Amino acid sequence: MALTPSTMLPLGTAAPDFQLPDVVSGRTVSLSTFAGKKALLVMFICRHCPYVVHVREELARVGKDYGGKDLGIVAISANDAATYPDDAPDQLKAMATDLGFTFPFCYDESQKTAKAYTAACTPDFFLFDAKRALIYRGQLDDSRPGNGKPITGKDLRAAIDAALAGTPVNPKQMPSVGCNIKWKQGREPAYDG
């Protein structure tokens, strides 16, 4: 397993817009889908990555636990499905259905959305406030495959709870780590920093 950290996009960055198909419903999802929500969580995940497999039930729990709250949630997979068929839309749909995801799970075939967010790994989390300014980017918690630490979602949940309460999110944030996004050949982005 290659360990890739998130890029830690600067706090305050505006959420890039996107228009992507939800693999379950077929609906097009964009920032405007979540208009009026106090906060928006954008998660870059996939089906095959061991780091996502390790936390996938917690991701489903986050969706259920915050389902009635003023939080928009969207998951996005940008992996090259030609090279990684487990991350093709039909497989992502099966994952969303099996885990009971209560949020849209979109497929970013062009990989433009992942690049706009500077997503680097799976899982990679971005939380935005009501004005869609970035207030958290970092890890779900400090559990990793094989490290024996419990999966609680504590870091991400603390940020979501602060956002929903209208209180500042702790600026001390640890990068998420996981498998690198599987870029199409010759399409790897060059991130500054």
Beta strands, then each sheet from edge to edge (+ up, - down):
strand 1: 4-5
strand 2: 19-21
strand 3: 28-30
strand 4: 39-44
strand 5: 71-77
strand 6: 105-107
strand 7: 121-122
strand 8: 124-128
strand 9: 134-138
strand 10: 177-180
sheet 1: 1+ 10- 7+
sheet 2: 2+ 3-
sheet 3: 6+ 5+ 4+ 8- 9+
end
